[in-house]
């Protein structure tokens, strides 16, 4: 069996996603690998497929219990024997896992990094052939990563202590150049293949909304998307609790999750969300790592996150099935103050003072990057990709800023006044002091500092503060000024030489939202868009069957089959084993467990609705339907002794009824009958 056969047999996919084959081939060739792949791009397949082909066992080091539990459930469902060891197991259960591993039953074993320090585990590792050690969420090993975990530093000691060094592979979704270098060095990767498949998630649409009434925005959004599953992230536990109560009062099926809850309540909330008992979960960033729920259609950030790494990882939990999904960040100036407070109270107990200072500076810089994201008038996707070192020349056309109509304002003279103010401060003060000075604000702090005596005090008092903030953000991007990364950052002079050239202009873009119709026309197409009304009915029948099976098996529904698989099933309407195995995401093991029940459901639906059309998949088929519709109109006109071209004779009511018939899933036999008599047959 080769890699492609493993992919088809166990995972039900006909082909690899971009980058997967290259990574798998490198591992099978005995090379160390560092892979940077966005969430939803199939990182786990890249080590799970080789694990089935390499001799011995693959040890996967994973940071969270929920992450490894979900992965092991999914693997066993796919027919791959796997186990895990973590603190949720009893001593007897752990002994059983060791026994199964030593007997060759398990091909993959997930462990928490802390387990590597256990004498018992080290003794076990010395008795078994370890073909590969895989480090999941590898950014946790870097002090410059957003989720640094000191326990990850023990991984290298464990590998060094093995009698034979295995292949070492590391996987992460978000890593700057600095973090990539750190991972490679700290893990001691030997001449590694470093493979980055790109950070872009094309199915995600990004938006930043500057709103005062965030609760109203959330309620209105959920009302417009009643069937969608979503995550709402809040910066504080208090915000989680208050928004959760608000949603319950509004009749929304919601759960909540934060570190202030006890373990049992957190697990219950997480399970309610994963098992689709609650469509929405409101949470702090304590929730989400390792959550593989594939049908999350939106992620709303109620507050601005502390870093782009955190934001992209959290937003990336939407649309793991590849379907179009929305990532919306609700921004207010208060978010910056909340995050500064949280950073000021960050725990540096086990970190040296010198390192703590560097980390504080890094965190401050990351917060500045996030503020820039919230205030930019440029393409939001390109802003994110640029941060991770991926340059794009053209705007994406699928983010909030790309959907807005902008007008440009020349603020060159205002920019020079900002420069003069920064010059007068001698680089001693931060953004709020400079803004207050330029606006001529009546504040005690400005009087205390003496900026009310500056020549620039009040010189821009006629400008809205929002415009000045946009101007300063643009000047920071252009390098005319810069912001230090200290705890109390200040603004200083940058390269102002270009401003001395009369041909240099500082342009600020302001906008108003496009009409809703414009948004709709640009919205990405979902797989469900190809389903007719009958197709939706079948899809809902299959979803209900999946829920029944999931409850019987004690599994999250998406582990049985993803929404994407059920949509493909609704389109292909398989009547037998061979046809079902051609559905994306249906492998041999899953067919043996569940396939017949889903085939029976499809067959039953088709028998009750003979000849029904469940999908219109592309423009070519839509054109065919239009031709059939036209042919039917011709036949109708002839039956009424009207000229063939008498389109006006077709009444609005008749037109509506015909359209409704097609939407309901017009029977193929009927279409064929009409088409045969009028234009020589249907394809």
N, C-alpha and C positions, 0 to 999 in steps of 0.2 A: 504493500500500500504506500502511495506517495502522498505528498502534502495536499494536493488537490482532491484526492480520494477521501482523505481524512475530513477535509472541509465539507464535502458533499455528504458523506456517510453520517457524520456526527452532528454537523451544524446545519445541513440542508441548503447550503449555498453553492451555486454553480461556479462562481468566480471570486477572486480576491478583490478587496478594496485597494485603492492606491497605497503603495508602500508595504502592504502586508507580505507579499511574495518575496520582496527584496530582504525584508527583515528575517523571515522564516528561512530563506536560503542561506543567509549569513550564519544563523544559529546552527543549522544543520551542517554547515561547513566548518563548525568548531570555533567560530569567531565570537568574541565578546561584542555586545551590541548596546548602544544607548539610543532609544527611540523616543522621539518627541512627536506625539500624535494628538490631535484635538479630541475632546470627549465625543464619543459616538462613532469614532473612526475604526473601532475594532482592535484596540490594543491587546486585549486579553487573548484573542485568537492567535496573535503573533507568538505567544509562548505556549499556548495550549496545544496548538497543532504540532510543533516540534516535540513537545512532551510525549506525544503519542508515538513518535518515530525514533526518539533517542532511547538508548538502553538505560535501565535504572529508573530513578525517580527524579522529578523536578520539584524543588523546594521553592515556593512562592512566598515572599515576605510581604505581608500586607498590614497596614496600620490600624485597621478597624475591624472589630468583630463582625459588624453587620456586612461589611464588604466581603469578607471571606465566606461567611455563611451563604450569602446570595450567590457567590461564584460557585461554590461547591454544589448547591442545589441545582443550579443551571447545568453544571457539568454532568451530574448524575442523571438528570432528566435527559440529557443528550446521549447517554450511554457510556460516558467516560467515568471510570471509577476514581473518585477524589475524596480527600478528607481534610480536616483542619484540626489544629490544636490551639486552643486559647482558654482564657479563664472561665468561659461559660461551661466548660466540660468538667465532669467529675474525674477523680483519679482513675476510676474503673473505665470510664469512657476513653480517657487518654491512653490507657494501657491497650485498649482494643485498637485504637488508631495506630499505635506503634506495631502491634501484631500484624495488622492488615498491610502496613507498609513493608515490613520485613518479609511477609509472605508474597510480596509482589502484586497484591490486589490493587493498590493505589498507584496510579501513574503520576499524580500531582498531589502535593501536600502543602496546604497553606498554614503558615505560622505567623504569630505576632513577633516583632523584632525582639521583645523582651525575652521570648522563649529561648533565643540563641545563647543566653547566658546560663541556662539551666544545665546542671551537670548531667541530669537524666537525658536531656535532649542531645547534648554533646556525645554522650556514650552511644545513644541510638544512631547518630550520624556516622559514627565510626564503624558501624556494622552494616551499612547499606551503601549501595552504589548511587551516588548523587551525580546525575548527568548535567544538571543546570541549576543555578541559583538565580531566581528572578526577583528583582526588587521593584515592586509596584509602588506607584506614587513616589518615584525616586527623588523628587525635589525635596522630600522631607529630610534628606541626608545633608542638605546644604544650609548653612547658617544664613545664606542670602535668599533661601526659598521662603515662600509665605507660610509654610507649615513645618518649620524646622522641629525635628524630634531627636533629642540627644540619644535615644535608644537605637536610632538608625546607625549611629557611629560604631555600634558593636558588630555590625554585619561583616565588616572587613576582618575583624579579629576571628570571627567564626570561620570565614572562608580560608583564612591563612592557617587555621588549625586543622583543616582537613588533610588527610593523607594524600589525596589527589585533587588538584584544583579543578573544579568543574567550569563549564562555560558560565559566564556571568552576564546577565542582561538586565538593563534598567529601563523602566517605562514611566513617562510622565506626560501630562497634557499641556502644561505651561512651564516654560523655562526660558529665561533670558540667556544671552551669551554667557553672562557671569555664572549663572546657575548651572548651565550645561558643563562648563569647565570644572566647576566645583564637584558635580556628580562624578564626572569622569576621573578626576584625581582622587577623591576621597574613597571611591569604590575600587581604586587601583585597576581600572579596566586596562587590559593589555591590547594595544593597537586596535581599539574598538572601531566597529562600523557605527558612525554617528549618522542616524537617518532621521531627518525631520520631514514629515509629509506635508508640512504647511499648517498654519494655525487657523485657517479660515473654516468656519462652519457655514456653508452657503445656505443651508436651510433656515438659519436663524436671522430674524429681522431685529435690529437694535433701535432703541429709541430712548431719548431722555426727555422727560416732561418736567418742566419747572412749574409746580402747582402748589397752591397754598392749602387747599383742602384735599389732602391725600386720601382720607377715608372715603370721601365722595367719589374720587377717581376709582378707587379699588372696587367699591360697590357697583358703580356703573359698568366697569369693565367685566366683572363677574356676571352681572345681569345680561350682558351682551354675549357672553360665552358660557352659557349654563351647563353645557355638557363637557367642557374642557377641564382637564386635570392640570393643576398649577401649584407652584411654590411661591410664597411671599416671604421674602427675607426682611427682617427688621434688625436694627443695630442693637437694641436693648431688650431685655426680658419684659420690662414694663410695656414696651410697644407691642410685643408679641401678645401678651395677655389682653391688652385693651382691644387690639384689632380682632383677635380671636373671638372675644365676647361680642363685638359688633357684628361679625359675620354670623354668629349663632343667632343673634336677635333678628337678623335679616333672613333667617331660614336657610342659610348656606351650610352645606355639609362640609364641616371644617374640622381640622385637628391642629394641635400646636406642639412645639418642641423647643425646649431650651434647657440649659444646664441647671436651672433652678428647680426643675421637676425631678422627682425620684426616678430611679431606673425603670421601675415597672410602668409608670405612667408614660415615660418617654418611649418605651418599647411598644406600648399599646398604641400610642399616637402614630409611631412610624408604621406599624403594621396596618392600622386603619387606612393610612395613605397608600401603602404599597398594595394592599389587597382590595383597593378601590371602594372601601367602605366610607372613606372621606375623599371628596374630589380635590379639596384644597388643604394645604398645610401651611401654617404660619410659623416661622421659625427664625432663630438666630443662626449664625454661621456654624453653630455646633451640629447642625443637621446637614446631611447630604453626601459626604464623602463615601463613595462606594455604593450609592443608591443607583441601581441599574434600571429603575422604572423607565420604560421606553416611551410611554405615551404622554409625557409631561408636555403640554402644549404651550405653556407660558411660565416665565419666571419674572416676578415683579420684585424689584428692590425698593422697599418702602423708604430706605435711607441709602445714602451713598456709601459703598464699601470702602475699606481702608486702603486697598491696593487694586491695581489692574489685574494682578494674578488672581486675587480672591474673586473679583467680579467675573472674570472670564470663566473661571472654574465653576462658580455658582450658576451663572447664566447658562453655561454649557450643559446643565442638567435638563434643559429643555430639548426636545426634538432628538433624542438619542436614536429614534427609529428612522431618522432622515426626513421626516415630514416637516413642512413649514411650521415654525413656532416663533413666538414673540418673546423678546427680552426687553423689559421696560424698566428704566431707572427713574424713580421719582426724586427730584432734586430740590433741596432748599438750602439756603445759607446756613441754617442751623445744623445741617448734617456735618458740616466741616467742624463746628464747635464740638459736637458729640464725639466725632472721631479723634479729635485732638485730646479730648478728655480721656478717652479709652487708651490712647497711646501713652499719655502721661502716667497712667496707672498700670502699665504693662509690667508683668513680673519678670525680673532679671535675676532671680535668686541664685541660679547655678551658672551664671555667665560672668566672666571677668569684666571689670569696669571698662577696660579699653574696648572689648568687643561690644559691650552694651552701648557705648557711645556711638560706635559705627552703625549698630543696628538701629539706634534712634534716628540717626541721620538718614539711613536708608528708608525707614518708615515714613519720615517726614517728606522725603522726596517722592515716595509712592503716593502719599496723600495729595501732593501737588499735582501729580500726573492724573489722578482721579478727578480732581477739581477741574483740570484742563479738559478732560473728557466731557464733563458735564456742561462746560461753557463753550466748547468749540462750535463753530458754525460749519466746519468741514464734515466730510464723510466720517461717520462714527466707526464703521467697520475698518476703514483705513487707519484711523487713529489707533485702534486696538492692534491691528497687524503691524503697524509701524513700531509700536512699543516692543513687540516681540521680534523685531528685526526683519519683518517681511514687508518690503516696499511695494506699493501699488500706485500706478500712475493715474488711473481713472477711478472716479467715485463708484460705489457699488450699485447704486440705484435701488437698494433694498434696505434702507435705514431711515430713521425719522428725519434726519437732516437732508437726505437725498429726496425726500418727499415734500420738502418745504420750499416755498417760493421766497427767494432772498432778494433783497435790494442792498446795494453797496453804498456805504457812506465814507467819504474821504475825511479822515480824522488826523491828517498829518500835522496840522497846527496844534491840535489837542495833544498829540503824541509828544511834540516838542515841549509843551508845558509840563507834561508828566516827567520828562527828562530833567527839566529845570527843578522840579520839586524834589526828585530823587537826589539831584546835585546838592540842593539846600539841606537835605537830611544827612548828607555825608554818609549815606548807606547805613544809618543806625536804626531805621524803623521799618516796620512791616507794612503789609498791604492796607490794613484798615486805617492806619495813621495817614498814609499817603492819600487815600481816598477822602478821608475826612478833611484833610488840609485843602485839597483841590476843590472840594465841594463847599468849603467855608462853613463846616459844621460847627455848631455851638456846643462843644464838649469840654468838660473840665480837663480831660487828659491832654487835649491839644493846647489848652492854656498852660497846663503844667509843663509841657515840653517846649512851649514857646513857638509852636509852628503857626500860631495865629499872627505872628509878626513876619512870616515869610512873604516874599514878593508873590509867591504862587498861591497864597492862601485865598481861596474863593475864586480863583481865575476860571474855574469850570463849573461855577455854581448853577449855571443854566442847563447843564447836561444832566440827564437822568443817571442815577448811580449805576443802573444796569448796563448802560452804554459804556460808562467808564470802566466797569469791570471787564467787559468784552474787549475794550481797547487795551487794557493792561495785559489781559490774557494773550492777545495777538502780539503785543510787544515782547512778551516773554518767549513766545514761539519764534519770533523773528530775531531774538538775541539782542535787542536794543537794551534790555534790562535783564537781570537774572535774580532768582530767588534762592537764598541759601538753604541748605538742608539741616540747619540747626533746629533744636527744639523750638526756639522762638525765632523763626526765620525772618530775615529782613530782605528788602529789595535794594539792589545795588546797580550801578551803571554797568552796561554791557558794551557792545561794539556800536557806538553811535555814529561812526564815520559815514555810513550810507545816508543818514538823515541830513548830512550837510550838502548832499547832492540835490538840487532843485527838482530833478526828475524822479526822486524817490517818493513814493506815496504809501501811507499806511491806510489800508482800506478795511473797514469793518462791515461784516455782513449781518443784516438784521432780517427777520423773517416773519411771515404769518403762515399758519398751517394751511396746507392745501385743502381743497374741498374733499369730503369723504369719498366722493366718486373717484377722485384721482388716486386716493389710497387704494381703493378696491381694485382699480385697473392695474395697479403695480404689484398687488399682493401675489406672493408665490403660490403656485398651484399645488394642492394636496393630492395624494393618491386617491382620496375619496371623491375628488372632483370628477373622476371618470365613471363613478357609479350612477346608475339611474335610480329612480325611486325604488324599483324592485331590488336593485343591487344593495341599496341601503337597508332594505328589509332583511335581506339575507345576511348582511354584515351584522345587524343587530341580533339576529337569531344565533349566529356563530359566537358573538360576544357573550350572550346569555349562556350558551353551552360552555364556553370557556370558563365563565364564572362558576358554573355548577361543578365542572371538573376540578377547578382550582380549590373549591371548598372541600370537595371529597378528598383531594390529595394533600390539603394543607399547604398549598403553594401560592405564591403571588401569581395573579392571572398572566402577567407578561412573561413569566417563565414557561408557562404552558405553550402559548403562542403569542407573538407580539401583534399589535394592531395592524402593522404593515403586512404580516403574514395572513391575517384574516381578510384584509382588503384584497390581497392577491388571490386568496381562496374564493372570494366573492366574484372576482373577475374571471378566473379560470374555471370555476364551478366543476371541480374534479369529481368524477363518478366512480373511480376505482383507485387502487393502490398506486399504479404507475403514474396516473395523472396527479394524485396527491403529492407524490415525491417530486414532482416538477414545480410545486408551489414553493416560493422562496421562504426559507426558514423551516421547512419540514424535512428532517433527516430520518434515517431508518429507525433509530431508537424511539423518536417521538411518534413516528407512524405506528410502531408496534404498540405503544402505550395508548395513544389517543386517536390515531388516524381514522379507524373505522367509524368511530362515533361522529366525527366531523364529516366524513364521506356520507354517512347515513343522513345527516342533517341536510347536506347539500342536495342529495338525491331526493329526499322527501320534499324539499322546497320546489325542486324542478318538476317533480311529478304533480304537485299541487298547482303549479303554474307552467303548464307545458309550453315550450317555445319562448319563454320569457327572456327579455334582453336585460342583462344585469349591468352592462357597462358600455360606454362609448369612449374609446380610449384615446383617440387622436383626431386631428383635423381631417384626415382622410376619411375616417369612419363617419365623422359629423357631416362631411360633404355627401357621403352616401345616403345618410338619413335624409338630408335636405332633398336629394334627388328623388328618394322614395316619396317624401311628403309632396313634392311637386307632382310626381306621377299620380298620387292619389287624388290630388286636386283635379288633374286632367280627367281621370276616370269619373269623378263626381260631376264635373261640368258636362261630360258627355252623357251621363245618365239623365241630366236635366235638359239635354238638347241645347247646351250652351257652347259657344266657340271655345276651342282649347285654350286660347289666351285670355279668357275672361277672368282674369285674376280678381277684378273688382266684384265679380259675382260671388266670390267666396266670402261669406259674412264673417264679422268679427267673432261671433259666437261659435261658428263652425271652426274658425281658425284656433280659437282658444281650446275647444274640445279636442282637436287633433293634436295640438301641442301637449295637452295634458295626457293624452293617450301615449305619446312617445315618452314623456317623463315617467309615466307609470310602468314603462317597460313593455312596449308594443311587441306582440308575439312575432317571432321570426316567420312563422308560417303565413301570417297575415301579410307581412311586408313582402315576402316572396311572391305570394299570390298576386298582389297588386303590381309588383315590379315586373313579374313574368308577363303579365298581360299588356303592360304599357311600354316596356323598354327592353325586353329580351332577357330577363333573368337577373338574379342577385348574385354577387360574388360569394 
